[in-house]
Amino acid sequence: MVEPEEKNPSEKKLQHLLRLEKLIYKSFLPWKTKVLFHRFLFPSSIEILKKDDQKKSVLFIAPNIPAPDRGGTDFRTSHILQGTVRAGYSISFLSLGERTYLASKLNNPDLFLKYERSIKQLPINSLLYGLKSLEKVLRKNPEAFCGFYAIWPKTVKEVLPIIKRYAPDLPIIYDMVDYHALRLKREADLFNDLTIFEKSRQFYLLESQLSKTADLTIAISESEKEAFLQDNPDTNMDVLGNFFEPQEESTPGPDQRDGLLFLGSFFHQPNKDAVRWFAQEIFPLIKEQHPDVIFHVIGENPPEDIQALHKKNHIEIHGWVPDLQPILRSVKVFVAPLRYGAGVKGKIGLANIHGIPVITTRIGAEGMGLTEGKTVELAETPQEFLEKTHRLLTDNTHWLRISEESKSFSEKHFSVKTLPEKIHTIFTKVGIPLDSFATKQF
């Protein structure tokens, strides 16, 4: 019999506080009183995990602690943290969201605690929650860290005033994740929406300003770097893409597979549009030729209209799935019908590393160096998606060729094994030292 894992006092306290918060928010107290209770019960926090460590750490800053099985950005962030540790650097982590906010957002404290325990096992020197925790640390010791690595533009916007006030000489690396202004402009152009265009303009001003303030700006691909430099030619930039674990097991062949798969968080607007477009205009054409094929949709937070597709005409909406391995080893074709977006699509890299042939648009494939007909199939119209899907469902020789080429390409260019050296190169550019206490792991 397996003994249940015992929660430490900090975890038990969080469970009790969350129950108390639910009671407060269900009460008839005025809203302002509820907010005051929240701030009293859940202040910003600092947890020191390595008290005797002699190295200064790089402070990674993100909206939340990584939940790598819930979205592409968290998946990438988790690998960057692991690669930094393997490169020999000491790290700390700041989540802008406080513990209770993140736990309540997941609506499952145990799941949140699983992610928290995971990041603590990296290991890290200290774990901070909330902006006030950063201010408290830097006010007491401006040299507590040797540099900052901030992920997402709004993250950098939040922490810059504190860093510039207390530690103005320490290097700041700004990781764009993707070029948000470009993504929004493409969406505005597609739907001819002036409101979205104005959001794009605002993000352009923000991203341009942040790139001037940071010591180094990180793009997720060479093509994204070139696009950003066209608009901001004086920016100091480097590239850090998506990375994946090579698969040790052999890839099941086409005769052992069936069905189509889309994967992506529905907090991301391009994913909503992609599934709607595919379900309405593409999948009905595929069903005429392949009436038994199933279209699987996996991703957190599907909106009501997408949930309503479940079990209709062989469409299965799975929502969030904690373990992707079974479906990644059983589905036959991966579809990514993205009509707008930016950056590099982690979903495509994940499919590639698992040897699943991908059909996507040029926007879906951009930034990865994929070759049409060799490592990816490209389609821009419903008819093209139909033709490429039909061939992969019926031509096993072609399926095997795409599967083997895409898997080999991904293992060569996007393996986590190459990540520590890339991290070391980036940190060296801004003067973050790999000091005498560290041992290089690459």
C-alpha positions as CSV (number, residue, x, y, z in Angstrom):
1,M,0.0,0.0,0.0
2,V,1.4,3.4,-1.0
3,E,1.4,6.0,1.8
4,P,-0.2,9.4,0.8
5,E,2.3,12.2,0.4
6,E,2.4,14.3,3.6
7,K,2.0,18.0,3.1
8,N,4.5,20.3,4.7
9,P,3.3,23.0,7.1
10,S,3.4,25.7,4.4
11,E,1.2,23.6,2.1
12,K,-1.3,22.8,4.9
13,K,-1.5,26.5,5.7
14,L,-2.3,27.4,2.1
15,Q,-5.1,24.8,2.1
16,H,-6.6,26.3,5.2
17,L,-6.3,29.9,3.9
18,L,-7.9,29.1,0.6
19,R,-10.9,27.5,2.4
20,L,-11.2,30.6,4.6
21,E,-11.0,32.9,1.5
22,K,-13.8,31.0,-0.1
23,L,-16.0,31.6,2.9
24,I,-15.2,35.3,2.9
25,Y,-16.0,35.7,-0.8
26,K,-19.3,33.8,-0.4
27,S,-20.2,36.1,2.5
28,F,-22.3,39.3,2.3
29,L,-19.4,41.5,3.3
30,P,-18.8,44.6,1.0
31,W,-16.4,44.0,-1.8
32,K,-13.8,46.4,-0.5
33,T,-13.8,44.5,2.8
34,K,-13.3,41.2,1.0
35,V,-10.3,42.7,-0.8
36,L,-8.8,43.9,2.5
37,F,-9.2,40.4,4.0
38,H,-7.5,38.9,0.9
39,R,-4.5,41.2,1.2
40,F,-4.2,40.5,4.9
41,L,-4.4,36.7,4.5
42,F,-2.2,36.4,1.4
43,P,0.6,38.9,1.4
44,S,3.6,38.7,-0.9
45,S,6.0,36.0,0.3
46,I,9.6,35.0,0.2
47,E,10.8,31.5,0.7
48,I,14.6,30.9,1.0
49,L,15.5,27.4,-0.1
50,K,19.3,27.5,-0.1
51,K,20.5,29.6,2.9
52,D,24.2,28.7,2.6
53,D,24.6,29.1,-1.1
54,Q,27.7,31.1,-1.9
55,K,26.7,32.1,-5.4
56,K,24.5,35.0,-6.4
57,S,21.6,33.8,-8.5
58,V,19.9,35.0,-11.7
59,L,16.3,36.0,-10.8
60,F,13.8,34.7,-13.3
61,I,10.6,36.6,-13.4
62,A,7.3,35.5,-14.9
63,P,3.5,36.0,-14.4
64,N,3.3,32.6,-12.6
65,I,5.3,29.6,-11.6
66,P,5.6,27.3,-14.6
67,A,2.8,24.8,-15.3
68,P,4.5,23.1,-18.2
69,D,1.6,20.8,-19.1
70,R,-0.9,23.7,-19.4
71,G,0.6,25.9,-22.1
72,G,3.5,26.4,-24.5
73,T,5.1,29.4,-22.7
74,D,5.2,27.6,-19.4
75,F,6.6,24.5,-21.2
76,R,9.4,26.7,-22.6
77,T,10.0,28.5,-19.4
78,S,10.4,25.2,-17.5
79,H,13.0,24.1,-20.0
80,I,14.9,27.4,-19.8
81,L,15.1,27.1,-16.0
82,Q,16.3,23.5,-16.3
83,G,18.9,24.5,-18.9
84,T,20.2,27.4,-16.8
85,V,20.7,25.0,-13.8
86,R,22.5,22.5,-16.1
87,A,24.7,25.3,-17.4
88,G,26.0,25.8,-13.9
89,Y,24.1,29.0,-12.9
90,S,22.3,29.5,-9.6
91,I,18.7,30.7,-10.0
92,S,15.9,32.2,-8.1
93,F,12.3,32.7,-9.2
94,L,9.7,35.5,-8.8
95,S,6.0,34.9,-9.7
96,L,4.1,38.1,-10.1
97,G,1.0,36.2,-9.1
98,E,0.8,35.5,-5.4
99,R,0.4,31.9,-4.1
100,T,-3.3,32.1,-3.3
101,Y,-4.2,33.8,-6.6
102,L,-2.4,31.1,-8.6
103,A,-3.9,28.3,-6.5
104,S,-7.4,29.7,-6.8
105,K,-7.0,30.3,-10.5
106,L,-6.4,26.6,-11.1
107,N,-9.3,25.9,-8.7
108,N,-7.2,23.0,-7.4
109,P,-4.7,23.7,-4.6
110,D,-3.2,20.3,-4.9
111,L,-2.4,20.8,-8.5
112,F,-0.8,24.2,-7.8
113,L,1.3,22.6,-5.0
114,K,2.5,20.0,-7.5
115,Y,3.8,22.8,-9.8
116,E,5.4,24.6,-6.8
117,R,7.2,21.5,-5.6
118,S,8.4,20.9,-9.1
119,I,10.1,24.3,-9.4
120,K,11.6,23.9,-5.9
121,Q,13.3,20.6,-7.0
122,L,15.3,22.3,-9.8
123,P,16.8,23.5,-7.3
124,I,16.4,27.2,-6.8
125,N,17.9,29.6,-4.1
126,S,14.7,31.4,-3.3
127,L,11.0,31.5,-4.5
128,L,9.3,34.9,-4.4
129,Y,5.6,35.7,-4.9
130,G,4.3,39.2,-5.7
131,L,6.0,42.5,-6.5
132,K,6.4,43.6,-2.9
133,S,8.6,40.6,-2.3
134,L,11.0,41.8,-4.9
135,E,11.1,45.3,-3.5
136,K,11.7,44.0,0.0
137,V,14.7,41.9,-1.1
138,L,16.3,44.6,-3.2
139,R,15.7,47.3,-0.6
140,K,17.6,45.2,1.9
141,N,20.3,44.0,-0.5
142,P,20.5,45.6,-4.0
143,E,23.2,43.0,-4.9
144,A,21.1,40.0,-3.9
145,F,21.1,38.8,-7.5
146,C,23.6,38.9,-10.4
147,G,21.0,39.7,-13.1
148,F,17.3,39.4,-14.1
149,Y,15.6,37.3,-16.8
150,A,12.0,38.6,-17.3
151,I,9.5,36.8,-19.4
152,W,6.6,38.6,-21.3
153,P,6.4,42.4,-21.9
154,K,3.9,43.1,-19.2
155,T,6.2,41.3,-16.7
156,V,9.1,43.6,-17.6
157,K,6.8,46.6,-17.4
158,E,5.8,45.7,-13.8
159,V,9.3,45.0,-12.4
160,L,11.3,47.7,-14.2
161,P,10.6,50.6,-11.8
162,I,11.7,48.5,-8.8
163,I,14.8,47.2,-10.5
164,K,15.8,50.6,-11.8
165,R,15.3,52.1,-8.3
166,Y,17.2,49.6,-6.2
167,A,19.6,47.7,-8.6
168,P,20.1,49.9,-11.7
169,D,23.5,48.5,-12.6
170,L,22.4,44.8,-12.8
171,P,21.7,43.4,-16.3
172,I,18.1,42.8,-17.5
173,I,17.2,40.2,-20.1
174,Y,13.8,40.7,-21.7
175,D,12.3,37.6,-23.2
176,M,9.5,38.6,-25.6
177,V,8.2,35.1,-26.0
178,D,6.7,36.3,-29.3
179,Y,6.3,39.7,-31.0
180,H,2.9,40.6,-29.6
181,A,2.4,43.7,-31.7
182,L,2.9,41.6,-34.9
183,R,0.5,38.9,-33.8
184,L,-2.2,41.5,-33.0
185,K,-1.7,43.3,-36.3
186,R,-2.2,40.1,-38.2
187,E,-5.4,39.5,-36.2
188,A,-6.6,43.0,-36.9
189,D,-5.8,42.6,-40.6
190,L,-7.6,39.3,-40.8
191,F,-10.8,40.5,-39.2
192,N,-10.5,44.2,-40.2
193,D,-10.9,45.2,-36.6
194,L,-9.8,48.7,-35.6
195,T,-10.0,47.9,-31.9
196,I,-7.5,45.1,-32.2
197,F,-5.3,47.3,-34.4
198,E,-5.2,49.9,-31.6
199,K,-4.1,47.1,-29.2
200,S,-1.4,46.2,-31.7
201,R,-0.2,49.8,-31.7
202,Q,-0.1,50.0,-27.9
203,F,1.9,46.8,-27.7
204,Y,4.3,48.1,-30.4
205,L,5.0,51.2,-28.2
206,L,5.4,49.0,-25.1
207,E,7.7,46.4,-26.7
208,S,9.8,49.0,-28.4
209,Q,10.3,50.9,-25.1
210,L,11.2,47.8,-23.1
211,S,13.7,46.7,-25.7
212,K,15.5,50.1,-25.3
213,T,15.5,49.7,-21.5
214,A,16.7,46.0,-21.3
215,D,20.3,45.1,-21.8
216,L,19.4,42.2,-24.1
217,T,16.1,41.3,-25.8
218,I,15.3,37.7,-26.6
219,A,13.3,36.7,-29.7
220,I,12.1,33.2,-30.1
221,S,13.3,32.7,-33.7
222,E,15.7,34.3,-36.2
223,S,12.7,35.4,-38.3
224,E,11.0,37.1,-35.3
225,K,14.3,38.8,-34.5
226,E,14.6,40.2,-38.0
227,A,10.9,41.4,-37.9
228,F,11.5,43.2,-34.6
229,L,14.8,44.7,-35.8
230,Q,13.1,46.2,-38.8
231,D,10.9,48.2,-36.5
232,N,13.6,48.7,-33.8
233,P,17.0,48.6,-35.6
234,D,19.1,49.6,-32.6
235,T,18.0,46.8,-30.3
236,N,20.5,44.4,-28.8
237,M,19.0,41.0,-29.6
238,D,19.6,37.3,-29.4
239,V,17.5,34.2,-30.1
240,L,16.3,31.4,-27.7
241,G,13.7,29.1,-29.2
242,N,11.6,26.2,-28.0
243,F,13.2,23.0,-26.8
244,F,12.0,19.4,-26.4
245,E,13.0,16.2,-24.8
246,P,14.2,13.6,-27.4
247,Q,12.0,10.5,-27.4
248,E,13.8,7.4,-26.4
249,E,11.0,5.0,-27.4
250,S,10.4,4.1,-31.1
251,T,7.6,6.0,-32.9
252,P,4.5,3.9,-33.6
253,G,3.9,3.5,-37.3
254,P,0.9,4.7,-39.3
255,D,-1.0,1.4,-39.1
256,Q,-1.0,1.8,-35.3
257,R,-2.5,5.3,-35.4
258,D,-5.8,7.0,-36.3
259,G,-7.4,10.4,-36.0
260,L,-6.5,14.1,-36.2
261,L,-5.2,16.2,-33.3
262,F,-5.1,19.9,-32.4
263,L,-3.3,21.0,-29.2
264,G,-3.3,24.4,-27.7
265,S,-4.4,26.5,-24.7
266,F,-7.6,28.5,-25.4
267,F,-6.4,31.4,-23.3
268,H,-4.6,32.2,-26.6
269,Q,-6.9,33.8,-29.2
270,P,-5.3,32.3,-32.4
271,N,-6.0,28.8,-31.0
272,K,-9.8,29.6,-30.7
273,D,-9.9,30.8,-34.3
274,A,-7.9,27.8,-35.6
275,V,-10.3,25.3,-34.1
276,R,-13.4,27.2,-35.2
277,W,-12.1,27.5,-38.8
278,F,-11.1,23.8,-38.9
279,A,-14.4,22.5,-37.4
280,Q,-16.6,24.7,-39.6
281,E,-14.8,24.8,-43.0
282,I,-12.2,22.0,-43.2
283,F,-13.3,19.0,-41.2
284,P,-16.6,18.6,-43.0
285,L,-14.7,18.2,-46.3
286,I,-12.4,15.6,-44.7
287,K,-15.4,13.7,-43.3
288,E,-16.8,13.3,-46.8
289,Q,-13.7,11.2,-47.7
290,H,-13.0,9.7,-44.3
291,P,-16.4,9.4,-42.5
292,D,-14.9,7.5,-39.5
293,V,-12.0,9.9,-38.7
294,I,-12.1,11.6,-35.3
295,F,-10.8,15.2,-34.7
296,H,-9.3,15.4,-31.2
297,V,-9.0,18.9,-29.6
298,I,-6.9,19.2,-26.4
299,G,-6.3,22.4,-24.5
300,E,-7.2,24.3,-21.4
301,N,-10.2,26.6,-21.1
302,P,-12.2,25.9,-24.3
303,P,-15.0,28.4,-24.8
304,E,-18.6,27.4,-24.8
305,D,-19.0,27.3,-28.6
306,I,-16.0,25.0,-28.9
307,Q,-17.2,22.8,-26.0
308,A,-20.5,22.5,-27.8
309,L,-18.7,20.7,-30.7
310,H,-18.0,17.7,-28.4
311,K,-19.2,14.4,-29.8
312,K,-20.8,16.2,-32.8
313,N,-19.7,14.8,-36.1
314,H,-16.7,12.9,-34.6
315,I,-15.2,15.9,-32.8
316,E,-13.9,15.2,-29.3
317,I,-13.1,18.2,-27.1
318,H,-10.9,16.8,-24.3
319,G,-10.0,20.1,-22.5
320,W,-6.8,20.0,-20.4
321,V,-5.2,16.5,-20.4
322,P,-2.5,15.9,-17.7
323,D,-0.7,13.2,-19.7
324,L,-0.3,13.7,-23.5
325,Q,1.8,10.6,-24.2
326,P,-1.1,8.2,-25.0
327,I,-2.7,10.4,-27.6
328,L,0.7,11.6,-29.0
329,R,1.5,7.9,-29.6
330,S,-1.9,7.1,-31.2
331,V,-3.0,10.0,-33.3
332,K,-2.1,9.9,-37.0
333,V,-2.0,13.6,-38.2
334,F,-1.4,16.8,-36.3
335,V,-3.3,19.9,-37.6
336,A,-2.4,23.5,-36.7
337,P,-4.7,25.7,-38.9
338,L,-3.4,29.0,-37.5
339,R,-4.6,32.0,-39.5
340,Y,-2.7,34.5,-37.5
341,G,-0.1,34.6,-34.7
342,A,3.6,35.2,-34.1
343,G,6.6,33.5,-32.5
344,V,7.3,29.8,-32.7
345,K,4.5,27.3,-32.2
346,G,5.5,24.9,-29.4
347,K,2.6,22.6,-30.4
348,I,4.3,21.9,-33.8
349,G,7.7,21.2,-32.2
350,L,6.1,18.8,-29.8
351,A,4.4,17.0,-32.7
352,N,7.6,16.9,-34.6
353,I,9.7,15.4,-31.7
354,H,7.0,12.7,-31.4
355,G,7.2,11.9,-35.1
356,I,3.6,13.0,-35.9
357,P,3.3,14.6,-39.4
358,V,2.0,18.1,-39.2
359,I,-0.2,20.1,-41.5
360,T,-0.2,23.8,-40.8
361,T,-0.1,27.2,-42.4
362,R,2.9,29.3,-43.2
363,I,2.2,31.4,-40.1
364,G,2.1,28.2,-38.1
365,A,5.4,26.9,-39.4
366,E,7.3,30.2,-39.4
367,G,10.5,30.5,-37.5
368,M,11.3,26.8,-37.3
369,G,13.2,26.3,-40.6
370,L,10.8,23.5,-41.7
371,T,10.7,22.4,-45.3
372,E,7.4,21.9,-47.1
373,G,6.8,18.2,-48.1
374,K,9.8,17.1,-46.1
375,T,9.4,18.1,-42.4
376,V,6.0,19.7,-42.6
377,E,2.9,19.9,-44.9
378,L,1.7,23.4,-45.6
379,A,-1.9,24.4,-46.4
380,E,-3.7,27.8,-46.6
381,T,-7.2,26.9,-47.8
382,P,-9.7,24.3,-46.8
383,Q,-9.1,22.4,-50.0
384,E,-5.4,22.3,-49.4
385,F,-5.9,21.0,-45.9
386,L,-8.2,18.3,-47.3
387,E,-5.7,17.2,-49.9
388,K,-2.7,17.1,-47.4
389,T,-4.8,15.3,-44.8
390,H,-6.1,12.7,-47.2
391,R,-2.6,11.9,-48.4
392,L,-1.3,11.4,-44.9
393,L,-4.2,9.3,-43.9
394,T,-3.9,7.0,-47.0
395,D,-0.2,7.0,-48.1
396,N,1.9,5.2,-45.5
397,T,5.1,5.7,-47.4
398,H,4.7,9.5,-47.4
399,W,3.6,9.4,-43.7
400,L,6.7,7.6,-42.7
401,R,8.9,10.0,-44.7
402,I,7.4,13.1,-43.1
403,S,7.5,11.4,-39.6
404,E,11.2,10.4,-39.8
405,E,12.4,13.7,-41.3
406,S,10.5,15.9,-38.9
407,K,11.6,13.9,-35.8
408,S,15.2,13.9,-36.9
409,F,15.1,17.7,-37.7
410,S,13.6,18.5,-34.3
411,E,16.1,16.3,-32.4
412,K,19.0,18.1,-34.2
413,H,17.8,21.7,-33.8
414,F,15.5,21.8,-30.8
415,S,16.8,19.3,-28.3
416,V,17.1,20.3,-24.7
417,K,20.7,19.0,-24.8
418,T,21.8,22.1,-26.7
419,L,20.1,24.5,-24.3
420,P,22.8,24.9,-21.5
421,E,25.4,26.2,-24.0
422,K,22.9,28.6,-25.6
423,I,22.0,30.0,-22.1
424,H,25.7,30.4,-21.3
425,T,26.2,32.4,-24.5
426,I,23.3,34.7,-23.7
427,F,24.3,35.3,-20.1
428,T,27.9,36.0,-21.1
429,K,26.7,38.7,-23.5
430,V,25.3,40.8,-20.6
431,G,28.0,40.0,-18.1
432,I,26.2,37.5,-15.9
433,P,29.2,35.5,-14.5
434,L,29.5,31.7,-14.4
435,D,31.6,32.1,-11.2
436,S,34.3,29.9,-9.6
437,F,31.8,28.1,-7.5
438,A,29.9,26.8,-10.5
439,T,30.7,23.7,-12.6
440,K,29.7,23.9,-16.3
441,Q,27.4,21.0,-17.2
442,F,27.7,21.3,-21.0
